Amino acid sequence: MNGIAADVPQGQTLDRRKVILSATAVALSLAVLVFVVLKYTLWAETTAADASRNRAVVDSETGEVILSFRIPEKSAYPWENPKTGRKTLYLPESCYWTKDGKAKLEPTYVILNLVLDKPGKTLCPDCGREVVVHNPMPPANLLQEAARAARK
Ligand SMILES: [Zn+2]
């Protein structure tokens, strides 16, 4: 008995047990499918959430850059620097320009004046260009040039 109702020869009365068995088999495989999908979805969400909780932050007092800071779950912004115990960690903007107008692959992280309630434009301490909210990347050809230079 393989439990598949469709295998019952035609003309023969349907065996109730076979129907129940095949229904059980379908329900079981559905349950397994749902379980696998749910488990995968949960896993994917957890992984994405983990990745999104690590950010580059800059200490507004010491200038320290922490490239992969784990954002605390229940903590007000700005976050506390574990080294100093002071709430001076801010999310920076990234500047990918060099002084001589080329692109670089490792950005300079800059906290905007706006974020710190300071007046005036924010200038990158490295290249002197203005840094803005969602600071734009240099053009693609300059980035490609930087990537080529890095490979040499
Ligand atoms: Zn810069």
Residues whose N, C-alpha, C, O or C-beta is under 5 A from the ligand:
A	BS01	ZN	C95 W97 T108 C124 D126 C127 G128
